[in-house]
Amino acid sequence: MRNRSIGARGACKRHRPLGAGRSRWAAVLLAAVLLAAGPAPAQDVAVPPTVRELARDIAAELAVRCPLADANDAAAFDHCRAALQGGRLRGALPQVVLWGRTDAAPGATLQATALTQLAPDTWASLYAPLFMFNGRHAVRWVAQEGRFLIRLEAAFRNRLAPGQFPYPFWHEESKWAAYENTSAVLLWLEPASSRIDVAQFAHQGPLLQTVRPVRHPKHDGQWLWTDRGGRTQPAVTLFEGLYRPENPYLRALDRQYRDLALQLRESQCQQCHVPSNPGRSQRLVLLSSPAHAAGEIDRLIRAVREDRMPVDRNRRSFALSAPDKAWLLGSAEAFRATVQAARRWEQQASEAAQPTVWRPTAPQAAAAAAAAGSD
């Protein structure tokens, strides 16, 4: 499946873009870009101070919250994961983030690159914390994409326990090798919305630390599994890992997700929405874990209501029978209501515990600026 725009998203057939909110400085930023692009070649567009400030803040935040550590340091991973639930990076994300590796084809555009569509909280809690940062970064305008590119030097936590990854990245050897050899995380900022709508990992430049490769057993096709202790894995995708232990909605979330997952299987949704991407979607939507399903629940409901999913073997969408459609929608809507209630509770708890937005201290900002020699 191919879509016509970077922001297209939804279920396996056609995706409708969602509008991203504009920040206070979006109009100023866009005007600066257009003004700079006037007399000069597009590739020489100057980076506005607001973009440089955002890049410095994000680089400093990541260097402080997710610094270089041993690739198997679970405590460092947990600290990074908790810290990235708020802050400058999280505040710069739109309603949907496209994520994946850079395309191997020379000159491949973002439009032509297969990427996974994620809710911002899903990306910030499951994917971004898998990387470590040193604060060095660069930012430039890329005319081909019509976006600013923030390049952050980074390393990957390849030696964590299997349940710390959002799904077994090693189901595909080339994907796991690409993750292990990451040396940079790329953040693409769309000037009209002032949001980072695409993020990628890449091997660009020297590795920040020596990589000791990990060889996992051959993937058995299971995206959720039970470990030897009887615990469901990946643990990071469960609501117990996403929300505080005292969140009153945890039990209901677990029960309702299990009901929804059963109905998704019976409705043939697993034909498309799993990490192996059997439908070869350019904009993959995952429903294979509690965290992924919670992030995509709104789009799932819309797609089912509009009979855009599931699809048959020829990639054509079809409507479920009236009873099956009502059954799936009822379960999905109940799950969504509980997800929304759990998030509201978490938001209130976060505001009570940490009412201020993170900003780098003067020493942190200075350190990040000094590290960014190529910025």
C-alpha positions as CSV (number, residue, x, y, z in Angstrom):
1,M,0.0,0.0,0.0
2,R,1.3,3.4,-0.9
3,N,0.0,6.8,0.3
4,R,0.4,10.2,-1.2
5,S,1.7,12.1,1.7
6,I,4.2,11.7,4.5
7,G,1.4,12.2,7.1
8,A,-1.0,9.6,5.6
9,R,-2.1,7.1,8.1
10,G,-4.8,4.6,9.3
11,A,-5.5,1.0,8.7
12,C,-4.4,-1.2,5.8
13,K,-6.2,0.4,3.0
14,R,-6.4,4.3,2.8
15,H,-5.4,6.6,5.6
16,R,-6.7,10.1,6.2
17,P,-4.3,12.7,7.5
18,L,-4.9,14.4,10.8
19,G,-4.1,18.0,11.2
20,A,-1.2,18.9,13.5
21,G,-1.5,21.8,15.9
22,R,0.5,24.9,15.2
23,S,2.8,26.2,17.9
24,R,3.1,29.9,18.7
25,W,6.1,30.4,16.5
26,A,4.9,28.3,13.5
27,A,4.0,31.4,11.4
28,V,7.2,33.1,12.2
29,L,9.2,30.0,11.4
30,L,7.5,29.5,8.1
31,A,7.9,33.1,7.1
32,A,11.6,32.9,7.9
33,V,12.0,29.8,5.8
34,L,10.2,31.4,2.8
35,L,12.2,34.6,3.2
36,A,15.4,32.8,3.3
37,A,14.5,30.6,0.3
38,G,13.8,33.6,-1.9
39,P,17.1,34.9,-3.3
40,A,19.2,31.9,-2.3
41,P,19.2,28.3,-3.5
42,A,16.9,26.0,-1.5
43,Q,19.7,24.0,-0.1
44,D,21.2,27.1,1.4
45,V,18.2,28.1,3.5
46,A,19.4,29.5,6.8
47,V,18.2,27.7,10.0
48,P,16.0,30.1,12.0
49,P,17.1,30.7,15.6
50,T,13.9,29.1,16.9
51,V,14.8,25.8,15.2
52,R,18.4,26.0,16.5
53,E,17.1,26.6,20.0
54,L,14.7,23.6,19.8
55,A,17.5,21.4,18.5
56,R,19.8,22.5,21.4
57,D,17.1,22.0,24.0
58,I,16.3,18.5,22.7
59,A,20.0,17.5,22.5
60,A,20.7,18.8,26.0
61,E,17.5,17.0,27.4
62,L,18.5,13.7,25.8
63,A,22.1,14.0,26.9
64,V,21.0,14.6,30.6
65,R,18.1,12.1,30.7
66,C,19.5,9.4,28.4
67,P,23.3,9.6,28.5
68,L,25.7,7.0,27.3
69,A,25.8,3.9,29.5
70,D,26.4,0.2,29.2
71,A,24.1,-1.2,26.6
72,N,22.6,-3.6,29.1
73,D,22.0,-1.0,31.8
74,A,18.3,-1.6,32.6
75,A,18.2,1.2,35.3
76,A,19.5,3.8,32.8
77,F,16.9,2.6,30.3
78,D,14.1,2.9,32.9
79,H,15.2,6.3,34.0
80,C,15.3,7.5,30.4
81,R,12.0,6.1,29.6
82,A,10.3,7.7,32.6
83,A,11.9,11.1,31.9
84,L,10.9,11.2,28.3
85,Q,7.2,11.2,29.2
86,G,7.4,15.0,29.3
87,G,9.9,17.7,28.3
88,R,11.0,19.5,25.1
89,L,11.1,16.4,22.8
90,R,7.7,15.1,23.8
91,G,6.2,18.6,23.4
92,A,7.5,18.8,19.9
93,L,5.7,15.7,18.7
94,P,2.5,15.8,16.7
95,Q,-0.5,13.4,16.9
96,V,1.4,10.9,14.8
97,V,5.1,10.1,14.5
98,L,6.5,8.1,11.6
99,W,9.4,5.9,12.7
100,G,11.9,3.6,11.1
101,R,15.3,3.1,9.7
102,T,16.7,5.1,6.8
103,D,16.2,3.6,3.4
104,A,19.2,1.7,1.9
105,A,18.5,3.1,-1.6
106,P,20.6,6.2,-2.3
107,G,18.6,9.4,-2.4
108,A,15.4,7.7,-1.2
109,T,12.9,10.2,0.0
110,L,10.8,10.0,3.2
111,Q,7.8,9.5,1.0
112,A,9.3,6.4,-0.6
113,T,10.6,5.0,2.7
114,A,8.6,2.4,4.6
115,L,7.9,3.7,8.1
116,T,5.7,2.8,11.1
117,Q,3.0,5.1,12.3
118,L,3.1,5.6,16.1
119,A,1.2,7.7,18.6
120,P,3.6,10.2,20.3
121,D,3.4,8.6,23.7
122,T,4.1,5.2,22.2
123,W,7.2,6.4,20.4
124,A,8.4,8.4,23.4
125,S,8.0,5.5,25.9
126,L,8.9,2.5,23.8
127,Y,11.3,3.5,21.0
128,A,13.2,6.7,21.9
129,P,14.5,5.4,25.3
130,L,16.3,2.5,23.5
131,F,18.9,5.1,22.4
132,M,21.6,6.9,24.3
133,F,22.9,10.4,23.5
134,N,26.0,12.6,24.1
135,G,24.5,16.0,23.2
136,R,26.3,16.5,19.9
137,H,24.0,17.4,17.1
138,A,23.6,19.3,13.9
139,V,20.6,20.9,12.2
140,R,20.1,21.8,8.6
141,W,17.4,22.4,6.0
142,V,16.8,19.6,3.5
143,A,15.1,21.0,0.4
144,Q,14.1,17.6,-1.0
145,E,12.0,16.9,2.0
146,G,10.8,20.5,2.8
147,R,11.9,19.9,6.4
148,F,14.6,20.7,8.9
149,L,16.8,17.8,9.9
150,I,18.1,17.5,13.4
151,R,20.8,14.9,13.6
152,L,21.7,13.6,17.1
153,E,24.7,11.3,17.7
154,A,23.3,8.2,19.4
155,A,24.0,4.6,20.4
156,F,21.5,1.7,20.8
157,R,20.9,-0.4,23.9
158,N,21.2,-3.7,22.2
159,R,21.9,-5.8,25.3
160,L,18.7,-5.2,27.2
161,A,16.4,-8.1,28.0
162,P,14.1,-9.2,25.2
163,G,11.1,-7.8,27.0
164,Q,12.5,-4.3,27.0
165,F,12.0,-4.0,23.2
166,P,8.5,-3.2,21.9
167,Y,8.6,-6.3,19.8
168,P,11.4,-8.7,18.7
169,F,13.4,-6.5,16.3
170,W,15.4,-9.6,15.5
171,H,12.5,-11.1,13.6
172,E,14.4,-9.7,10.6
173,E,18.2,-9.9,10.7
174,S,18.8,-6.8,8.7
175,K,16.6,-4.7,11.0
176,W,18.3,-5.9,14.1
177,A,21.7,-5.2,12.6
178,A,20.6,-1.7,11.6
179,Y,19.4,-1.1,15.2
180,E,22.7,-2.4,16.7
181,N,24.8,-0.3,14.5
182,T,23.0,3.0,15.0
183,S,25.2,6.0,15.3
184,A,22.6,8.7,14.8
185,V,18.9,9.5,15.4
186,L,17.3,11.8,12.8
187,L,14.4,14.1,13.8
188,W,12.6,15.7,10.9
189,L,10.8,19.0,11.7
190,E,8.0,20.1,9.5
191,P,8.0,23.9,9.3
192,A,4.3,24.6,8.8
193,S,3.4,22.7,12.0
194,S,6.6,23.2,13.9
195,R,6.5,19.6,14.9
196,I,8.8,16.6,14.5
197,D,6.6,14.4,12.4
198,V,9.3,11.8,11.3
199,A,12.1,10.2,13.3
200,Q,14.6,7.6,12.0
201,F,17.7,5.7,13.2
202,A,20.7,5.4,11.0
203,H,24.4,4.4,10.7
204,Q,25.9,7.7,9.9
205,G,29.4,8.4,11.2
206,P,31.4,6.4,13.7
207,L,29.8,4.4,16.5
208,L,29.8,6.2,19.9
209,Q,30.8,3.0,21.7
210,T,31.9,-0.5,20.9
211,V,29.0,-2.8,20.0
212,R,28.9,-6.3,21.3
213,P,26.4,-8.0,18.9
214,V,23.6,-10.0,20.4
215,R,22.3,-13.1,18.6
216,H,18.7,-14.0,19.6
217,P,17.0,-17.3,19.0
218,K,15.1,-17.4,15.7
219,H,11.8,-15.6,16.1
220,D,8.9,-18.0,16.4
221,G,6.3,-15.5,15.0
222,Q,4.9,-14.6,18.4
223,W,4.7,-10.9,19.2
224,L,3.5,-11.4,22.7
225,W,4.8,-14.4,24.7
226,T,5.1,-15.8,28.2
227,D,8.5,-16.0,29.8
228,R,9.7,-18.7,32.1
229,G,8.4,-16.9,35.1
230,G,4.9,-16.8,33.7
231,R,5.0,-13.1,32.8
232,T,3.7,-11.7,29.6
233,Q,6.3,-10.1,27.4
234,P,7.4,-7.6,26.1
235,A,6.9,-6.1,29.5
236,V,7.4,-2.5,28.2
237,T,4.2,-2.8,26.1
238,L,2.0,-3.7,29.0
239,F,0.0,-1.2,30.9
240,E,1.8,-2.0,34.1
241,G,4.9,-0.6,32.6
242,L,3.3,2.4,30.9
243,Y,1.2,3.7,33.9
244,R,1.8,4.1,37.6
245,P,1.1,1.0,39.7
246,E,-1.6,3.0,41.6
247,N,-3.5,3.8,38.4
248,P,-7.1,2.6,39.2
249,Y,-7.7,1.6,35.5
250,L,-5.0,-1.0,35.1
251,R,-7.1,-4.1,35.6
252,A,-9.8,-2.9,33.3
253,L,-7.3,-2.0,30.6
254,D,-5.7,-5.5,30.7
255,R,-9.1,-7.2,30.6
256,Q,-10.4,-5.0,27.8
257,Y,-7.3,-5.3,25.7
258,R,-7.5,-9.1,25.9
259,D,-11.1,-9.0,24.7
260,L,-10.2,-6.6,21.9
261,A,-7.2,-8.7,20.8
262,L,-9.4,-11.8,20.4
263,Q,-11.8,-9.9,18.2
264,L,-9.0,-8.4,16.1
265,R,-7.7,-11.9,15.4
266,E,-11.2,-13.2,14.5
267,S,-11.7,-10.1,12.3
268,Q,-8.5,-10.9,10.4
269,C,-6.8,-7.6,11.5
270,Q,-3.5,-9.6,12.2
271,Q,-3.2,-10.0,8.4
272,C,-1.8,-6.4,8.3
273,H,-1.1,-4.9,11.7
274,V,1.9,-6.9,13.0
275,P,5.6,-6.0,12.8
276,S,6.5,-8.4,10.0
277,N,4.2,-6.2,7.8
278,P,2.8,-9.0,5.7
279,G,0.7,-6.5,3.7
280,R,3.9,-4.5,2.8
281,S,2.4,-1.2,3.9
282,Q,4.4,1.9,3.4
283,R,2.8,3.3,6.6
284,L,2.5,0.4,9.0
285,V,0.0,0.5,11.9
286,L,0.7,-1.9,14.7
287,L,-2.0,-3.4,16.9
288,S,0.1,-6.3,18.2
289,S,0.6,-5.2,21.8
290,P,-1.5,-3.3,24.4
291,A,0.6,-0.1,24.1
292,H,0.4,-0.1,20.3
293,A,-3.3,-0.8,20.3
294,A,-3.9,2.0,22.8
295,G,-2.0,4.4,20.6
296,E,-4.0,3.5,17.5
297,I,-7.4,2.9,19.0
298,D,-9.0,6.1,17.5
299,R,-7.9,5.2,14.0
300,L,-8.9,1.6,14.4
301,I,-12.4,2.6,15.3
302,R,-12.7,5.0,12.4
303,A,-11.4,2.4,9.9
304,V,-13.9,-0.2,11.1
305,R,-16.8,2.3,11.0
306,E,-15.9,3.3,7.5
307,D,-15.5,-0.3,6.3
308,R,-11.8,0.3,5.4
309,M,-10.7,-2.7,7.3
310,P,-10.1,-5.6,7.3
311,V,-8.8,-6.4,3.8
312,D,-8.9,-9.5,1.7
313,R,-6.0,-11.3,0.1
314,N,-6.1,-8.9,-2.9
315,R,-5.7,-5.9,-0.5
316,R,-9.3,-4.8,-1.0
317,S,-11.2,-3.6,2.1
318,F,-14.5,-5.2,3.0
319,A,-17.2,-4.7,5.6
320,L,-17.6,-7.1,8.5
321,S,-21.0,-8.6,9.0
322,A,-23.3,-6.3,11.1
323,P,-23.0,-8.5,14.2
324,D,-19.2,-8.8,14.0
325,K,-18.8,-5.1,13.3
326,A,-21.0,-4.2,16.3
327,W,-19.1,-6.6,18.5
328,L,-15.7,-5.3,17.4
329,L,-16.7,-1.6,17.7
330,G,-18.3,-2.2,21.1
331,S,-15.1,-3.7,22.4
332,A,-12.9,-1.1,20.8
333,E,-15.0,1.8,22.2
334,A,-15.0,0.4,25.7
335,F,-11.2,0.0,25.5
336,R,-10.8,3.5,24.2
337,A,-12.9,5.0,27.0
338,T,-10.8,3.3,29.7
339,V,-7.5,4.3,27.9
340,Q,-8.7,7.9,28.0
341,A,-9.6,7.7,31.6
342,A,-6.3,6.1,32.5
343,R,-4.4,8.9,30.6
344,R,-6.4,11.6,32.3
345,W,-5.5,10.1,35.7
346,E,-1.8,9.9,34.6
347,Q,-1.8,13.5,33.4
348,Q,-3.2,14.7,36.7
349,A,-0.7,12.7,38.7
350,S,2.2,14.0,36.5
351,E,1.1,17.6,37.0
352,A,0.9,17.1,40.7
353,A,4.3,15.6,40.9
354,Q,6.1,17.8,38.3
355,P,4.1,20.9,37.4
356,T,6.8,22.6,35.4
357,V,8.0,21.9,31.8
358,W,11.6,20.7,31.6
359,R,14.0,23.3,30.3
360,P,17.8,22.8,30.3
361,T,19.7,24.6,33.0
362,A,22.4,27.1,31.8
363,P,25.2,24.5,32.4
364,Q,23.3,21.9,30.5
365,A,22.5,24.2,27.6
366,A,26.1,25.4,27.5
367,A,27.4,21.8,27.5
368,A,25.1,20.8,24.6
369,A,26.1,23.9,22.6
370,A,29.8,23.1,23.2
371,A,29.3,19.5,22.2
372,A,27.6,20.5,19.0
373,G,30.7,21.5,17.1
374,S,29.1,20.9,13.7
375,D,25.8,22.7,14.6
